[in-house]
Amino acid sequence: MFISFEGVDGSGKTSQIQYAAAALRAEGYDVLLTREPGGTPVGDEIRAVLFDSKNSQDIHPHTELLLFCASRAQLVAEVIRPHLAKGGIVISDRFADSTLVYQGYGRGLALDALRHIIDFATGGLWPDLTIFLDITPEEALERRRRASLFGDEFNRLDDMALEFHRRVYRGYETLIAAEPQRWHRISATGTQEEVKASVLEVLRQALVVKRASHE
């Protein structure tokens, strides 16, 4: 099963993914964690270019899009498909939906063109389940700024104008409304334990349904 986590930066995705993977591994599942951009040596080099604040004014939106998709193409071929092929679970910190909301709704690139490029990069692979950790852009950015005071990465995408992040959030809402069977929306404003419990409930139910469909 291929599971992605989505949300604006500051929603707590990374922590919740770690909790979820540990819980599922304790239950006997073969879980592989990955992230976007990155997840491979090539992808990690692309990530460094994309998130370097020195490049904030220099990367054209088309270049940004193609770099994200190049990293994704490598990740799918090298990591995701091989693990799925042997029956494992892949949990990814972001996937193609992030391109649609950040480069499409956020940057204003044509959504139809983005979908063609994404499908080329992934060979048509999309997650079976996507968990959206829901938090307003305003609260998410404040979380990111507070975290950066303690050494966490605050990258050039975090530093965009608030209106950009609002467009991204509205993009997520549009995608969720268009494909509600794949998306599960979970409030990220509770305690970590509350969010963790909600995430695990959704994952366990999805895995039961998946198992039943193969019996």
N, C-alpha and C positions, 0 to 999 in steps of 0.2 A: 504494500500500500504506500502511495506517495502522498505525503501530508506537507502542506506549506503553512507557515505563519505569516500573516501580514498585519500592517498597522503603521501609523505614522511613527517616526523615530521618537522614542521616549515612552512608548506604550508598554515596555517591559517584555518584548518578544524574546530577547536572548535569554533572560532568566527563566521564563516560563518554558522555553524549549528544553533547557537543561533539566528542569524538574520533570517534564513529561518523559523525556528519553530515559532518565534514571528509573522512573516508575515502571515504564513499559519493559525495560530490560529486567527489572526485578521480577516481572511476571513471565519472563521467558522469551520475550520477543527479541528478534535480531534487528536492532535499531541502528541506523547510520545517521549521524547528524552532519549537516552541511550548511553553507550560507552563500548568499549572493550579495554583491559579486565576490568571487573567490571560490574556495573549496578545492582548488587544484593549484599546483605551482604556477601555471600560466595565469589562472584566474586571480591569484593573490597579487601578482605583479600588476595586472590590470586594475585591481582594487586600489592599489597604492597610487596609481595615476589619477583615478577618478576622484578619490577622496582627499587628495593633496590640496590644501588651501591655496598654494601657489598657482594652481591651475584654474582658480575660480572665474577668471575673466577670459581665459584663453580657449576653453573647450567649447566648440560649437555644439549646439543641441544634437545635430545629426551624428557628430563624432561620439558624443556621450552615449547616444542610443546604441551605436554599433559596438562600442566598447563593452557596454553591459551585455549585449547579445553575444559577443565573442566569448566573454567569460562564461556565459550560460551554455553555449554550444559545447565548450570543453567540459564543463561540469556534467552535463547530461551524458555525453559519450564516455567519459572516463570514470564517473562515480555513480550517477543515479541509475542509469539503465542496467549496468552490471549487477548492482545490489538488488534491484527489483527482480531481475531475471532469476536470481537464486532464491527468491521468496522472502526477501527481507523487507523491512519498513524503512523508508527514507523520510526524514523530517528536515525540511529546509527553512532556514531563516530568510524569507523572501523567495519569490520566483517570478514568473512572467507577469503576474498582476501588478507588481511594482513598476515594471516598465510602462504598462498602460496608464497607471495613475500619475507617475512622476513625469515621464516624458510625454505622455498623451495629454491628460487633463492638466498637469502642472505646467509643462513647457508649451503645450498647444500644438504638438505634432499630430498629423493625421492618424486617427485610430485604425482605419482600415490598412494603411501602410504598415503601421506598427504590428498588427496581427500577422501580416504576411511575413515580415522579417522574423518575428518571434517563432512562428511555425517552422520557418526554414532552419533557424538555429536549434530548435528542440526536436525536430522531426515530428511535430504535432503532439508532443508530450505535455499534458497538463495535470495538475494534482487531482487526486481522487477526493481530497478534503482540504479545505482552506479555513483556518481559524483566524478570524479578524479580532484583534484585541483593540477594543473601542475606547478611545480617549480623544478629547477635543484637541485641535492643533495648539490652542493657547496653553493648555495644561501640559501637553507633551513637550513643547519647546521649553517651558519653565523647568520641567524635570531634567531635560538635556543640559540646560545651562547650569543647574545645581550640580548635576553629576560631573560636569567638566571641571568644576572647582576641586573635585577630588581625584582628578587624573583621567577620567573617562574621555574617549575621543569625541570631540565636537567638530564635525567635518563641514566641508563647504556646502553640502546639501542641507545640513541643519541650519546653516547661517543664511538661507534664503529669506526673502521677505515673508511676513506672516501670511499675506494673501496667497502666495504660492502654496503654502501648506494647507490653506483652506481649500484651494482648488483640488489638491491631492485628496483631501478628506472627502470632498464631494464626489470625486472620481471613485473612491472606494464604495461610497453609498450607491452609486449608479451600477457598479459591477455586481454588488451584492443583490440588488433588486432584480438584475437581469438573470442571475443564476443562483437562486436561493437554495437549490438542492445541494450545491457544492460548498457554499459558505456557511459558517457558523459564527455568529457575532457574540462576543463575550465582553462584558464591561471590564475595562482595565483599571477602574478607579477604586476597586476594593483593595483589601490587604493582599499580600502575595499569596497567603494561604487560601483565601477565598477564590482568587483567580485560578490558582493551581487546581483546586477542587473542581471548578467549573470546566477547566480544560480537560482534566482527566475523565470526567464524566462523558464529555463529547467524544473523546478518543476511544474510550472503551466501548461505547455504543456503536461507533462506526466500525470498529474492528469485529464486533459480534456480527453485524450485518454483512461485512465483507466475508467473514468465515462461512456464514450460512449460505451465501450465494455461490460458494465453491463446493458445498457438500452435496 
